[in-house]
């Protein structure tokens, strides 16, 4: 399951710091995708973190200047913009491994994000490293949201990958009723994106049986 071209140390370190500080988190993005579907190579690690302002300096101090480009003041300022389009996302780089870490602050006004964090699952994310990962149906909903925001073909392909991988399981993990419910609650654009994914799944399955 090792989807990183570099070693697993940076992932292990980020997870260990969050655990030691008792900071609730969940891994999403391509790393979570590799847990629930066909992996793809990545140099990114995406996490939602419930990291309060008064702990930011402590968090940053646990990453050495020699290896990481991380700035507590920049993180604090960016996190304060969580209500903007970028959702307050702050990124920093592990220079040695070439890994970019994206931190999304937990937003009090985002009901879905709050629910997803409460449902995260303890899983192996790279060989020998376990962490809290976004549940498969929550990852699907989040990628539908990102597809709506970015119109990214990659996000759409990830949604299709999640669905097709799940349907290949003897017992699927993704609750379609759960995804349907959130798609409706998140608005017509997300609902339309979900309909597109379902059509693409049906088309792919039909072609595979021809």
N, C-alpha and C positions, 0 to 999 in steps of 0.2 A: 504493500500500500504506500510505499515511499514515493511520493509524487514530487519531491524536491530534488533538484539537481545538486544542491548543496547538502551539507550534513543536517542532522535533526536538532543540533544544539540550540539554535535561536528559538525554535518553536518550544522546546523544552524549557528554556530559560524564561520566556514570556509567561508561560503557563505556571511555572514555579513561583515567579514573582507575584502573580495575581493570587495564587493559592496562599502564599505566605502572608499577604496583606489582607486576606479575607475579602477580596473584591469579587463580587458576583460577575460572571462573564459567560459568554458563549461564542464559540467559533462558528463562523458562517463562510460564505464565499466558496472558492474553489476547493479549500481544504475540507469543508463539510461535504461538498459535492462528492469528493473522493471517498468519503465514508459510505454514502448512500447510493452512489451511481458509478458509472464508468469514470475513472480518474482522468484528469488532464494535467499536464505539467504546469507548475506555477512557481512564481517567485514572490507570491503575496500571501499574507496571513491577515484575514479580516476577523475582527472581534467586536462584539457589543460589550461594553464595560460599564458597570455601575460604579464609576470612580469619582468620588466627590472632590470638590475643588481643593479641600485642605489636605488631600492625600497625593495630589499630583506631583509635588516636589519630591516626596519620598519615593514614589513610583519611578520617576526619572533618574533619581540618584542610584538606582539599582542596575543601571545600564552604563557601562564604562564609556568615557569619552573616546577612548582609543578605538572602540569597535562600533559604537552606535552614534548616529546623528539624531539627538533628541533634545528638545528645548522645553522646559516646563512652562515658561511664560507663553511661548507660542501655543502649547497645548491648552493652557488655561484660556487663552483668548479664543482659540478655535472652538473649544467645547462650549463657550458661551454663546456661540452662533448656532446651537442645535436646532433652532426653529427655522433656520434658513434652508435653502434648497440643498446645500451640501450636508445637511444634518449634523453639522459640527464635527465632521470627520477630521481627525488628525493622523498624520502618517509619520513614521520614522524609519530609518534604514539601518540594517545590520550590514556594515561595510564589508566584513569578511565573507559572509555567506551570500551577499547580494540579495537579501530578503527584505522586502518592504512590508512593514506592519501597519495596518489601517485600524485605528481605534474609533469606534462610533459610540458616543456617550449615550447611555440609556436616557430616553426622553420621557418625562412624566406625562406628557400629553399624547403619547403614542401607545394606544391601547394594544395594538397588535404586537409591537416590540416588547411591551411588558409581559404579555401572555406568552410569547415565544421564549423569553428568558426563563420564565417559570417552568417551562416544559422541556428544557434542554436535557440532553442525554449524555451519560458518561461513556465515551468510546475511545478506542485507539485511533489517533489521528496520523501518526507516523510510527514506524516500527519502534516499539518499546515506550511510546509516549501516549498516555491517556489524558483526556481533557473533556470539558463540557462542550458539546456540539449541538448546534441547532437541529431540532427534530426534522425528519424528512419533509413532512407536510408544511411545517413552518418555513423551511428553506425554500420550498416551492412557492409559497405565498410571497416571501420576500423577493424572490427572483422575478415574480410577476410584477411586483411593485417597481423593481429596478428596470425592468423591460419597459414599463409605461413611462418612467422618468427619462430613460436614456435612448429608447428605441434601438437598443443594442441587439444585434443578431446573436451575439454570444449568450446573452441572458435568455433569449428565446430557446436557443439550442440546449442550454443547461436545463430549462424547464422540461423540454422534450426528453432529455437524457434521464432526468429524475423519474419521469412517468414511465418510460419504457423499461428502465432498470427495475422499477418497483413491480411492474406487471410480469416480469420474468421470475419473480420470487414465488415459491410454492404458496406462501401466504403474504400478500402485499402488506406493506407497512403504512402506506399513505391512505388516510381517510378522505375519500373524495367529497363526502358530505362536509367535512371540516374545511377543506379548501373552498368548496362552493360557498359556504357560509361567510368566510372571510372575504372572498371576492366580492360578494354582494355588499358586505359592510364597508369595504374600502372604496366602493364607488364604481360607476359605470365603465371607467377606463380599465380598471383592473379586471372587472367582470368580462369585458370584451377580450382582454388579453388571455384570460382563462379559456374562453370559448375558442380562440385561435389555437391554443395548445391542444385542446381536446380534439379539434378537427385534424391537427397534424398527427396526433397519436393514432387516430382512427385510420388516416391515410397510410401511415407507415405500417401499421399492422395488416392492413388490407393488401399492401404491396408484397409483404413478406409471405403471404399465404397464396399468392398467385402462382 
